[in-house]
Amino acid sequence: MADSNRSTPLRVLVYSNDADTRRQVILALGKHPHPELPALEYVEIATAPVVIEHMDAGGIDLAILDGESTPAGGLGIAKQLKDEIAECPPVLVLTGRPDDAWLANWSRAEAAVAHPIDPMRLTAAVVDLLRSHIAA
């Protein structure tokens, strides 16, 4: 079980070229989405090269990538991260629609949530991923 008294927050990378999408994700999750988890600290990123830079540097506990971002979509970035980073943290992709779940599977992301962002669905997926990440 996770230690909710852990003083170090969990770092969540949120990638989208759309500032409104990043804001929706952060508002949906809040600072403390579950009592068994430490607080969350967000790293907001708008471009693919900066995502790669942060992920290569380490210290990220979860990446949330917008599959609808342009010019580089989160699904392709997820695939690249999973192919290139040996101990890649969990990745959740935001897909354009529920039928795009097969693309999330192709990208090797551990979870997918479709646009429009449903706060309950997103929070449940994030909590599950972070619990598993902490347990590992």
C-alpha positions in Angstrom: 0.0 0.0 0.0 1.3 3.5 -0.8 2.5 5.8 1.9 0.2 8.8 1.9 2.6 10.6 4.3 5.4 10.5 1.7 6.8 14.1 1.7 7.8 14.0 -2.0 5.0 14.6 -4.3 4.4 12.4 -7.3 5.5 14.2 -10.5 2.9 14.0 -13.4 3.9 15.2 -16.8 1.0 16.6 -18.7 1.6 17.1 -22.5 -0.7 18.8 -24.9 -0.2 21.7 -27.4 -3.5 23.0 -26.1 -3.2 24.9 -22.8 -7.0 24.3 -22.2 -6.5 20.5 -22.4 -3.6 20.6 -19.9 -5.7 22.8 -17.6 -8.7 20.3 -17.8 -6.4 17.4 -16.9 -4.9 19.2 -13.9 -8.3 20.4 -12.7 -9.9 17.0 -13.1 -7.1 15.3 -11.0 -6.5 18.1 -8.5 -3.5 18.1 -6.1 -4.5 15.0 -4.1 -6.8 12.6 -6.1 -6.7 9.8 -3.6 -6.0 9.5 0.2 -3.6 6.6 -0.3 -1.4 8.6 -2.7 1.0 11.5 -2.0 0.2 14.9 -3.5 0.7 15.4 -7.2 3.0 17.9 -8.7 2.4 18.8 -12.4 4.9 19.4 -15.2 3.0 21.1 -18.0 4.6 20.7 -21.5 3.4 21.9 -24.8 6.0 20.5 -27.2 7.3 17.0 -28.0 11.0 17.7 -27.7 10.5 19.0 -24.1 8.5 15.8 -23.3 11.5 13.7 -24.4 13.9 15.9 -22.5 12.0 15.6 -19.2 11.4 11.9 -19.6 15.0 11.2 -20.4 16.1 13.2 -17.3 13.9 11.0 -15.1 11.9 11.9 -12.0 8.5 11.6 -13.6 6.1 9.2 -12.0 3.4 9.3 -14.7 3.1 10.8 -18.2 -0.3 12.0 -19.5 0.0 12.6 -23.3 -2.7 14.1 -25.5 -3.2 12.0 -28.6 -4.8 14.9 -30.3 -1.8 17.2 -30.0 -0.1 18.7 -33.1 2.3 18.5 -34.7 3.4 15.5 -32.6 0.6 13.4 -31.1 0.8 11.8 -27.8 0.3 8.3 -29.2 3.5 8.5 -31.2 5.4 10.0 -28.3 4.2 7.3 -26.0 5.5 4.6 -28.5 8.8 6.4 -28.7 9.1 6.7 -24.9 8.3 3.0 -24.4 10.7 2.0 -27.1 13.6 4.2 -25.9 13.4 4.4 -22.1 14.3 1.2 -20.4 12.4 2.0 -17.1 9.7 4.2 -18.6 7.1 5.3 -16.1 3.5 4.5 -16.8 1.9 6.4 -19.7 -1.8 7.4 -20.1 -2.9 8.7 -23.5 -5.9 10.9 -24.2 -7.5 9.6 -27.3 -9.9 11.4 -29.7 -12.7 8.9 -29.1 -13.3 5.6 -27.3 -12.8 3.7 -30.6 -9.2 4.8 -30.7 -8.3 2.4 -27.8 -6.5 0.2 -30.3 -4.1 3.1 -31.0 -3.3 3.4 -27.3 -2.6 -0.3 -27.2 -0.3 0.1 -30.2 1.5 2.9 -28.4 2.2 0.6 -25.4 0.5 3.1 -23.1 -0.8 1.5 -19.9 -4.1 3.4 -20.0 -6.3 5.5 -22.3 -9.1 8.0 -21.6 -11.1 9.5 -24.5 -11.8 13.2 -25.1 -13.9 14.9 -23.8 -12.1 14.5 -20.5 -14.3 12.7 -17.9 -12.8 13.7 -14.5 -14.1 10.4 -12.8 -12.7 8.2 -15.5 -9.4 10.1 -15.7 -8.9 10.1 -11.9 -9.6 6.3 -11.6 -7.1 5.5 -14.4 -4.4 7.8 -12.9 -4.9 6.4 -9.4 -4.6 2.8 -10.6 -1.4 3.6 -12.6 0.2 5.5 -9.7 -0.6 2.8 -7.2 1.0 0.2 -9.5 4.0 2.4 -10.1 4.6 3.0 -6.4 4.2 -0.7 -5.6 6.8 -1.6 -8.2 
